[in-house]
Amino acid sequence: MPKVKTNRGAAKRLKKTANGFKHKQSFRSHILTKKSTKRKRQLRGMKQVHDADRQLIARMLPNL
C-alpha cells in the first residue's frame, strides 16, 4: 500500500479546527482601492469551510 499523501496546496490554505476547517476569505489580496471599508472589514479574519465541502477537504488533508 502506498503512503497517503497530503495535498500541500490545501495544507497551506486550510487549518484544522475542532469543528472542521477554517480558511482565509478571498477578494482581500489586491485591488483594494475600489472596495469599500465595510467590505474589506467584513472580509477580515477566518471563516469555517462549508459543510458540503468538508468531506472533500478531509480527503485532501488526511494527516492533519
Summary of the structure (lengths in Angstrom):
residues: 64
radius of gyration: 14.9
end to end distance: 19.9
largest distance: 52.2
contacts: 117
relative contact order: 0.28
helix: 34%
strand: 19%
